[in-house]
């Protein structure tokens, strides 16, 4: 963490998510070494590590102030950030990460910590969005893919956990596709019995932009990271939601069959403050 607002927002959101799950929060920072202004500067390792520890302590204090009573601990790791964070996702129930001021950048490098972590994590990843208080329904985007089925299962669980409504959205490009869109939503919701009371909406427009606009009235948007097109990293729609979504965005990883986590995992919640 470098003390940014995005990092502290992740700490606050991580605290809320930990409490709503009845789990501890682990604040993680990956130490990569001291930064120097000039090539011939001697690196001060001890000072840099002290500063990293102070950043973790500040994030713990922020989380504790935001959600009194949250159980929180800090973890300072050494190594490449992506590698260490992905290791944490093997045993975490949820990873919360700051948005790294995505909207100010024309594009997100595919090798960035944010993109690599969101696309390759073993657990759901929540990208926090500023200091906006939670309000509105849980939103889930459905496109008929196995990835979106996992998102719908998580949306059902999150709505039940919070006692709020769930809204399932499908976007079609033209009005002529609305009938097919309604059928897709009907089949998707039928596959998740817990969503029997969920509201479904077919929206018309360009997919990413339409979902971004819908996100302005949601407490969180839950999506699959790759969608119907598959791929190895983030799909085009997921990448745009990563950059522009107005509410916390959950990128769900998992088995669409709903199989339990591998043996030996521990249910914890992690907040990346980076």
C-alpha positions in Angstrom: 0.0 0.0 0.0 1.2 3.5 -0.7 -1.4 5.3 1.4 -3.9 5.9 -1.4 -7.6 6.5 -1.0 -8.2 3.3 -3.1 -6.2 1.2 -0.6 -8.0 2.6 2.4 -11.4 2.1 0.7 -10.5 -1.6 0.2 -9.7 -1.8 3.9 -13.1 -0.4 4.8 -15.0 -2.5 2.4 -13.0 -5.6 3.5 -14.0 -4.9 7.1 -17.7 -4.8 6.1 -17.5 -8.0 4.1 -15.7 -9.8 6.9 -18.3 -8.8 9.5 -21.2 -9.7 7.3 -19.7 -13.2 6.9 -18.7 -13.6 10.5 -15.0 -14.0 9.5 -11.7 -12.3 10.3 -10.2 -9.7 8.0 -6.6 -10.1 6.9 -4.9 -6.9 5.6 -2.1 -8.0 3.2 0.7 -5.9 1.8 3.5 -7.3 -0.4 6.9 -5.8 0.2 8.9 -5.5 -3.0 11.9 -3.5 -1.8 12.8 0.2 -1.4 12.2 2.7 -4.0 15.0 5.2 -5.0 14.9 8.5 -6.8 18.2 8.0 -8.6 20.0 5.0 -10.0 23.0 5.6 -7.8 21.0 5.9 -4.6 21.8 3.2 -2.0 18.6 1.3 -1.2 17.5 1.6 2.5 15.9 -1.8 3.1 15.2 -1.4 6.8 13.5 2.0 6.4 11.4 0.7 3.4 10.2 -2.3 5.4 9.3 -0.1 8.4 7.3 2.1 6.1 5.5 -1.0 4.7 4.7 -2.2 8.2 3.3 1.3 9.0 1.1 1.2 6.0 -0.4 -2.1 7.1 -0.9 -0.7 10.6 -2.7 2.3 9.1 -5.0 0.1 7.1 -5.8 -2.0 10.2 -6.7 1.2 12.1 -8.9 2.4 9.2 -10.7 -0.9 9.0 -11.3 -0.9 12.8 -12.6 2.6 12.8 -14.9 1.9 9.9 -16.4 -1.3 11.4 -15.9 -1.4 15.2 -15.6 -5.0 16.4 -14.1 -6.4 13.2 -11.4 -9.0 13.9 -8.5 -7.9 11.8 -4.8 -8.8 11.5 -2.0 -7.7 9.2 0.3 -9.7 7.0 3.5 -8.3 5.4 4.8 -10.6 2.6 7.9 -10.6 0.5 8.0 -11.3 -3.2 6.2 -10.5 -6.5 2.8 -9.0 -5.7 0.8 -11.1 -8.1 2.3 -14.4 -7.0 1.8 -13.7 -3.3 -1.7 -12.4 -3.7 -2.7 -15.4 -5.8 -1.3 -17.7 -3.1 -3.6 -15.9 -0.6 -6.6 -16.6 -2.8 -6.2 -20.3 -2.4 -7.5 -20.2 1.2 -9.5 -17.0 1.2 -13.2 -16.8 0.9 -13.0 -13.3 -0.6 -10.3 -10.9 -1.7 -11.0 -7.2 -1.6 -8.7 -5.0 -3.7 -8.5 -1.3 -4.4 -9.5 -0.1 -7.9 -6.1 1.6 -8.4 -7.8 4.7 -9.8 -8.9 2.8 -13.0 -11.1 5.5 -14.5 -8.1 7.9 -14.9 -6.3 5.5 -17.2 -7.0 5.1 -20.9 -6.3 1.3 -20.6 -5.2 -1.2 -18.0 -2.0 -3.1 -18.8 -2.7 -6.9 -18.8 0.4 -7.4 -16.7 -0.8 -5.1 -13.9 -1.3 -6.4 -10.4 -5.0 -5.5 -10.6 -5.8 -7.3 -13.9 -3.6 -10.4 -13.1 -5.1 -10.8 -9.6 -8.7 -10.3 -10.7 -8.4 -12.6 -13.7 -6.4 -15.5 -12.1 -7.6 -15.6 -8.4 -8.9 -18.8 -6.9 -11.6 -17.0 -4.9 -14.1 -14.2 -5.7 -12.4 -10.8 -6.0 -14.2 -7.6 -5.0 -12.9 -4.3 -6.5 -13.8 -1.5 -4.2 -15.0 1.9 -5.4 -14.3 4.9 -3.2 -16.2 5.7 0.0 -19.7 5.2 -1.3 -21.9 3.6 1.4 -23.7 0.4 0.5 -27.2 0.9 -0.9 -29.5 -0.6 -3.5 -30.0 -4.2 -4.7 -27.3 -6.8 -5.4 -26.9 -6.8 -9.2 -25.8 -9.8 -11.2 -25.0 -9.9 -15.0 -26.2 -13.0 -16.9 -25.1 -14.0 -20.4 -25.8 -17.7 -20.3 -22.2 -18.7 -19.7 -21.0 -21.1 -17.0 -19.1 -18.2 -15.5 -22.3 -16.1 -15.1 -24.0 -19.1 -13.5 -21.4 -19.0 -10.8 -22.1 -15.3 -10.5 -25.8 -15.9 -10.1 -25.2 -18.4 -7.3 -23.0 -15.9 -5.4 -25.6 -13.1 -6.0 -28.3 -15.3 -4.4 -26.1 -15.9 -1.4 -25.1 -12.3 -1.0 -28.7 -11.1 -1.2 -29.7 -13.6 1.5 -26.8 -12.7 3.6 -27.7 -9.0 3.5 -31.4 -9.3 3.4 -31.7 -7.2 0.2 -33.2 -7.8 -3.2 -31.3 -9.4 -6.1 -31.6 -8.1 -9.6 -30.4 -10.2 -12.6 -29.6 -8.3 -15.8 -29.1 -9.4 -19.3 -28.2 -6.9 -22.1 -29.2 -7.3 -25.7 -27.9 -5.1 -28.5 -31.3 -4.3 -30.1 -35.0 -4.4 -29.2 -35.4 -7.4 -31.5 -33.4 -9.5 -29.1 -35.5 -8.9 -26.1 -37.6 -12.0 -26.4 -34.5 -14.2 -26.6 -33.0 -12.2 -23.7 -36.1 -12.9 -21.5 -35.8 -16.6 -22.3 -32.1 -16.6 -21.4 -32.9 -14.9 -18.0 -35.8 -17.3 -17.3 -33.5 -20.3 -17.9 -30.6 -18.8 -15.9 -32.8 -18.0 -12.9 -34.4 -21.4 -13.0 -30.9 -22.9 -12.6 -30.5 -21.2 -9.2 -33.6 -21.9 -7.1 -32.6 -19.4 -4.5 -33.3 -16.7 -7.1 -37.0 -17.5 -7.5 -37.9 -14.1 -6.1 -35.2 -12.1 -7.9 -36.2 -9.4 -10.3 -35.0 -9.9 -13.9 -34.4 -7.1 -16.4 -33.5 -7.2 -20.1 -31.8 -4.0 -21.1 -31.0 -2.8 -24.6 -27.7 -1.3 -25.6 -24.0 -1.8 -25.7 -23.3 -4.4 -23.0 -20.5 -2.9 -21.0 -21.8 0.7 -21.0 -25.4 -0.5 -20.1 -24.1 -2.5 -17.2 -22.0 0.5 -16.0 -25.1 2.7 -16.0 -27.1 0.0 -14.1 -24.3 -0.2 -11.5 -25.0 3.4 -10.4 -28.0 2.2 -8.3 -26.6 -1.1 -7.0 -24.7 -2.0 -3.8 -22.5 -4.4 -5.8 -22.3 -5.9 -9.3 -21.5 -9.6 -9.5 -20.1 -10.9 -12.8 -18.1 -13.8 -14.3 -14.6 -12.8 -15.4 -14.7 -14.1 -18.9 -18.3 -14.5 -20.0 -19.7 -16.4 -23.0 -16.6 -15.7 -25.1 -14.2 -17.6 -22.8 -10.5 -16.5 -22.9 -7.6 -16.7 -20.6 -7.8 -13.3 -18.8 -10.7 -10.9 -18.5 -13.4 -10.7 -21.1 -14.0 -7.4 -22.9 -17.1 -6.6 -20.8 -15.5 -7.6 -17.5 -12.5 -5.4 -18.3 -14.7 -2.4 -18.9 -16.6 -3.1 -15.6 -13.2 -3.3 -13.9 -12.4 0.2 -15.1 -15.7 1.9 -15.0 -18.3 0.2 -12.7 -19.9 2.6 -10.2 -20.3 0.2 -7.3 -18.1 -2.5 -5.8 -17.6 -5.2 -8.5 -17.3 -8.9 -7.7 -15.5 -11.1 -10.2 -16.5 -14.6 -9.4 -14.2 -17.6 -9.8 -15.3 -21.1 -9.1 -16.9 -24.3 -10.4 -20.3 -23.8 -12.0 -21.4 -27.1 -10.6 -21.3 -25.6 -7.2 -18.7 -28.0 -5.8 -17.1 -27.1 -2.5 -13.7 -25.6 -2.2 -10.7 -28.0 -2.2 -9.9 -29.7 1.1 -7.7 -27.8 3.4 -8.9 -24.3 2.6 -9.7 -21.8 5.4 -12.6 -19.4 5.2 -10.9 -16.0 5.6 -11.5 -12.6 4.0 -8.5 -10.7 2.6 -8.1 -7.0 1.7 -5.3 -6.0 -0.5 -3.9 -2.6 0.4 -1.5 -1.9 -2.4 
